[in-house]
Amino acid sequence: MKKMKDVVAVIALLGVVGTAQAAVEFKLSNETSVAVTSFQIGAVSSDEWGDNLMEGYELPADGEVPVSIDNGGVCEADILVTFADGTTSDERGVDICNLGTYSIHE
């Protein structure tokens, strides 16, 4: 698995949260001691998560990466994070339009 610090990448997701085109950008910051292997965003009205935005990469502990998401103009979303040790963390009703930085904490 490639380390995110070794790859200059912007994570992009099309149409997960809505249908119209509107880009939201923020930094994803892993402030834990475990690498992040999956980062998924879903609509608050849905029981399903979007695609894994980290597909093929991992965000190391204390790492950060820029994220760009076409959110369809919808700002409220749910976020699911999966760590290299198999544990998960989710946060509901996140305003992704005004994040600046989304920090993952232990």
Secondary structure, 3 states (H helix, E strand, C coil): CEEHHHCCCCEEEECCCCCCCCEEEEEEEECCCCCEEEEEEEECCCCCCCCCCCCCEEECCCCEEEEEEECCCCCEEEEEEEECCCCEEEEEEEEHHHCCEEEECC
